[in-house]
Amino acid sequence: MTDEEGGGALYVLTAVLLTPAQFPSILGDDFPEACSLLGVKPAARGYGLVLGQDEEGARWTVVVDDVSLVAMAIASWDCGMEYDLSPDERSIVVSLAGWPLALSVAAPGIPDPHDPEQGADGTGRVPLAPPSAEVWGPVQRRMGADQIAREWTGWRERVATDGGAAAAAHPGLARALREALEYTQSPPPPGRVRSSFAGEDVRTLRVDGPGWSLVARTGDAAFVLLDEEPSEVLAVPRDGDPDLGLPKLPELLAALDRVAVRPA
């Protein structure tokens, strides 16, 4: 594709969606926060993020508003099919230096991936970069929840065996569940509660809040990760807690699924 702002060719390596129902969790707890990090308005339809290199090998992230085209490309790639992703120049919202995600691939025949100079994209911002794996914080907490969602069976068995990383009375766990329950009564920002297909009559839920992330499968189990508990996974008790006003877990998950945004 050709970058309208830079005027040069962009060799596309991959693309991801940035919509209320699907966005890289490392960018934020919700869709508006993810958009804010990239400096774009939280348009209801969302965006596509196209990651590639220019002719000198520099990393670029191009935000486009042609969501359907990017979704079609991703679906084709997931099926092992070739797809030439070349968004129309008129669909480009902004071109940002760097990549927000770590990529292990590179375009052949051009210099190795590297960041362009700060300010090369006209924003004056430091180039986008994937988060460090050396520290624990909101980004790593959300990435941990994403990993559990992807590897559900293994994590389900692992945590069921060791009983979770802390007792059900953990104050951070109780706080996260209370705030998750509040989402079912007062709608949170778009993307705080997301639901995706996990099998017949089963949904995977991803719920985020200030300092916590919840990952669950309806009719099954749920786990919470906290900023204050580095790398720990807390198993959510199934029986709820009447004293705290918390319903039983199946009821909470069903209520969250009802208010969740879903992929189109």
VODRENZA-973273 format. One record per residue (C-alpha): chain; residue number from 0; residue in three letters; x, y, z. Coordinates in steps of 0.02 Angstrom, whole numbers. Example, Ala and Ser with C-alpha at 12.3 -4.5 7.8 and 13.67 -1.06 7.14 Angstrom:
2
  chaine  num  residu      xx      yy      zz
       A    0     ALA     615    -225     390
       A    1     SER     684     -53     357
END
This chain:
264
  chaine  num  residu      xx      yy      zz
       A    0     MET       0       0       0
       A    1     THR      51     182     -18
       A    2     ASP      57     294     135
       A    3     GLU     -35     454      88
       A    4     GLU      55     558     220
       A    5     GLY     231     495     186
       A    6     GLY     206     464       2
       A    7     GLY     307     303       3
       A    8     ALA     264     120      -6
       A    9     LEU     219      21     149
       A   10     TYR     255    -165     150
       A   11     VAL     113    -237     253
       A   12     LEU     160    -370     381
       A   13     THR       0    -392     480
       A   14     ALA    -157    -303     536
       A   15     VAL    -272    -302     688
       A   16     LEU    -443    -232     725
       A   17     LEU    -475     -86     841
       A   18     THR    -662     -94     878
       A   19     PRO    -765     -93    1039
       A   20     ALA    -778    -283    1030
       A   21     GLN    -602    -324     969
       A   22     PHE    -445    -225    1008
       A   23     PRO    -270    -266    1072
       A   24     SER    -290    -267    1261
       A   25     ILE    -116    -197    1284
       A   26     LEU    -183     -30    1221
       A   27     GLY    -305      -3    1364
       A   28     ASP    -444     -64    1478
       A   29     ASP    -576     -10    1353
       A   30     PHE    -599      48    1174
       A   31     PRO    -593     237    1209
       A   32     GLU    -431     215    1307
       A   33     ALA    -354     115    1166
       A   34     CYS    -405     250    1041
       A   35     SER    -334     386    1153
       A   36     LEU    -165     300    1158
       A   37     LEU    -160     306     968
       A   38     GLY    -228     483     959
       A   39     VAL    -388     443     866
       A   40     LYS    -570     474     910
       A   41     PRO    -669     324     976
       A   42     ALA    -780     308     823
       A   43     ALA    -916     178     850
       A   44     ARG    -871      81     693
       A   45     GLY    -688      71     746
       A   46     TYR    -530      58     644
       A   47     GLY    -405     -62     570
       A   48     LEU    -221     -54     617
       A   49     VAL    -103     -99     475
       A   50     LEU      76    -135     530
       A   51     GLY     217    -131     405
       A   52     GLN     385     -62     350
       A   53     ASP     430      75     228
       A   54     GLU     563      58      93
       A   55     GLU     699      98     219
       A   56     GLY     638     -33     342
       A   57     ALA     560      88     466
       A   58     ARG     413      27     569
       A   59     TRP     244     110     539
       A   60     THR      68      84     605
       A   61     VAL     -66     150     487
       A   62     VAL    -239     178     559
       A   63     VAL    -377     157     429
       A   64     ASP    -566     174     442
       A   65     ASP    -604      34     318
       A   66     VAL    -640     -94     453
       A   67     SER    -723    -219     336
       A   68     LEU    -571    -228     223
       A   69     VAL    -452    -260     369
       A   70     ALA    -571    -390     443
       A   71     MET    -578    -479     275
       A   72     ALA    -388    -482     264
       A   73     ILE    -370    -552     440
       A   74     ALA    -501    -687     407
       A   75     SER    -412    -737     246
       A   76     TRP    -242    -747     331
       A   77     ASP    -316    -849     474
       A   78     CYS    -376    -975     344
       A   79     GLY    -204    -985     265
       A   80     MET    -255    -887     111
       A   81     GLU    -160    -747      30
       A   82     TYR    -237    -574      35
       A   83     ASP    -161    -414     -30
       A   84     LEU    -211    -285      99
       A   85     SER    -205    -117      11
       A   86     PRO    -324       8      91
       A   87     ASP    -374     157     -13
       A   88     GLU    -273     311      32
       A   89     ARG    -435     401      75
       A   90     SER    -465     275     215
       A   91     ILE    -303     322     305
       A   92     VAL    -339     414     467
       A   93     VAL    -160     433     529
       A   94     SER      10     353     508
       A   95     LEU     107     327     669
       A   96     ALA     291     286     688
       A   97     GLY     330     119     770
       A   98     TRP     227     -34     811
       A   99     PRO     121     -57     969
       A  100     LEU     138    -246     953
       A  101     ALA     291    -358     946
       A  102     LEU     315    -439     775
       A  103     SER     437    -578     734
       A  104     VAL     422    -554     546
       A  105     ALA     499    -427     428
       A  106     ALA     478    -378     246
       A  107     PRO     605    -464     133
       A  108     GLY     732    -367      32
       A  109     ILE     733    -208     138
       A  110     PRO     832    -157     294
       A  111     ASP     789    -237     461
       A  112     PRO     644    -162     559
       A  113     HIS     689      -5     654
       A  114     ASP     598     148     719
       A  115     PRO     603     307     616
       A  116     GLU     664     464     701
       A  117     GLN     550     541     831
       A  118     GLY     434     663     745
       A  119     ALA     444     576     577
       A  120     ASP     256     548     580
       A  121     GLY     221     732     614
       A  122     THR     149     701     787
       A  123     GLY     306     735     887
       A  124     ARG     272     575     985
       A  125     VAL     396     442    1032
       A  126     PRO     372     296     911
       A  127     LEU     251     162     967
       A  128     ALA     332      12    1049
       A  129     PRO     272    -152    1125
       A  130     PRO     267    -158    1316
       A  131     SER     412    -223    1418
       A  132     ALA     398    -398    1489
       A  133     GLU     514    -353    1632
       A  134     VAL     386    -261    1738
       A  135     TRP     209    -297    1800
       A  136     GLY      73    -170    1775
       A  137     PRO     -94    -141    1687
       A  138     VAL     -28    -193    1517
       A  139     GLN      49    -355    1579
       A  140     ARG    -106    -391    1683
       A  141     ARG    -217    -377    1527
       A  142     MET     -95    -481    1425
       A  143     GLY    -102    -615    1560
       A  144     ALA    -291    -620    1549
       A  145     ASP    -280    -634    1360
       A  146     GLN    -161    -781    1378
       A  147     ILE    -281    -871    1494
       A  148     ALA    -422    -843    1369
       A  149     ARG    -317    -917    1229
       A  150     GLU    -256   -1065    1332
       A  151     TRP    -413   -1093    1433
       A  152     THR    -406   -1282    1455
       A  153     GLY    -229   -1282    1522
       A  154     TRP    -258   -1138    1641
       A  155     ARG    -425   -1210    1697
       A  156     GLU    -341   -1372    1749
       A  157     ARG    -190   -1285    1826
       A  158     VAL    -288   -1167    1937
       A  159     ALA    -415   -1301    1982
       A  160     THR    -270   -1407    2045
       A  161     ASP    -182   -1277    2153
       A  162     GLY    -340   -1186    2206
       A  163     GLY    -287   -1018    2136
       A  164     ALA    -155    -899    2199
       A  165     ALA    -251    -830    2348
       A  166     ALA    -401    -859    2460
       A  167     ALA    -574    -806    2404
       A  168     ALA    -569    -671    2538
       A  169     HIS    -434    -572    2446
       A  170     PRO    -490    -389    2456
       A  171     GLY    -434    -351    2279
       A  172     LEU    -535    -496    2212
       A  173     ALA    -690    -438    2306
       A  174     ARG    -667    -261    2239
       A  175     ALA    -649    -323    2059
       A  176     LEU    -808    -427    2073
       A  177     ARG    -907    -283    2147
       A  178     GLU    -852    -169    2005
       A  179     ALA    -891    -304    1877
       A  180     LEU   -1065    -319    1952
       A  181     GLU   -1086    -130    1937
       A  182     TYR   -1055    -148    1749
       A  183     THR   -1215    -252    1738
       A  184     GLN   -1313    -111    1819
       A  185     SER   -1233      42    1740
       A  186     PRO   -1153      23    1567
       A  187     PRO    -963      46    1570
       A  188     PRO    -860     124    1429
       A  189     PRO    -868      22    1268
       A  190     GLY    -750    -126    1270
       A  191     ARG    -740    -147    1459
       A  192     VAL    -848    -304    1440
       A  193     ARG    -820    -411    1285
       A  194     SER    -895    -578    1237
       A  195     SER    -830    -697    1103
       A  196     PHE    -879    -868    1038
       A  197     ALA    -799   -1015    1130
       A  198     GLY    -909   -1161    1078
       A  199     GLU   -1091   -1209    1067
       A  200     ASP   -1186   -1105    1196
       A  201     VAL   -1021   -1051    1275
       A  202     ARG    -944    -877    1274
       A  203     THR    -775    -813    1330
       A  204     LEU    -789    -655    1432
       A  205     ARG    -653    -524    1451
       A  206     VAL    -691    -390    1578
       A  207     ASP    -571    -252    1633
       A  208     GLY    -574    -116    1763
       A  209     PRO    -454      -2    1855
       A  210     GLY    -320    -118    1920
       A  211     TRP    -402    -284    1875
       A  212     SER    -447    -403    1733
       A  213     LEU    -571    -546    1732
       A  214     VAL    -573    -689    1608
       A  215     ALA    -709    -820    1610
       A  216     ARG    -814    -943    1513
       A  217     THR   -1000    -942    1537
       A  218     GLY   -1061   -1094    1631
       A  219     ASP    -884   -1131    1689
       A  220     ALA    -753   -1038    1791
       A  221     ALA    -680    -864    1806
       A  222     PHE    -510    -795    1854
       A  223     VAL    -453    -622    1905
       A  224     LEU    -282    -539    1888
       A  225     LEU    -236    -385    1990
       A  226     ASP    -108    -248    1972
       A  227     GLU     -60    -273    2155
       A  228     GLU     -29    -460    2134
       A  229     PRO     107    -481    2001
       A  230     SER      83    -634    1892
       A  231     GLU     -45    -711    2012
       A  232     VAL    -209    -788    1955
       A  233     LEU    -355    -783    2076
       A  234     ALA    -494    -910    2059
       A  235     VAL    -668    -834    2079
       A  236     PRO    -777    -929    2204
       A  237     ARG    -936    -999    2128
       A  238     ASP   -1050    -965    2277
       A  239     GLY   -1039    -775    2280
       A  240     ASP   -1049    -679    2443
       A  241     PRO   -1217    -614    2505
       A  242     ASP   -1130    -504    2634
       A  243     LEU   -1042    -412    2492
       A  244     GLY   -1195    -412    2382
       A  245     LEU   -1112    -528    2256
       A  246     PRO   -1219    -654    2162
       A  247     LYS   -1164    -831    2123
       A  248     LEU   -1035    -842    1985
       A  249     PRO   -1150    -916    1850
       A  250     GLU   -1273    -774    1879
       A  251     LEU   -1136    -642    1871
       A  252     LEU   -1064    -712    1710
       A  253     ALA   -1235    -723    1628
       A  254     ALA   -1270    -542    1675
       A  255     LEU   -1101    -485    1607
       A  256     ASP   -1132    -578    1445
       A  257     ARG   -1296    -485    1423
       A  258     VAL   -1209    -314    1429
       A  259     ALA   -1052    -366    1333
       A  260     VAL   -1009    -304    1160
       A  261     ARG    -985    -442    1031
       A  262     PRO    -893    -452     865
       A  263     ALA   -1004    -413     718
END
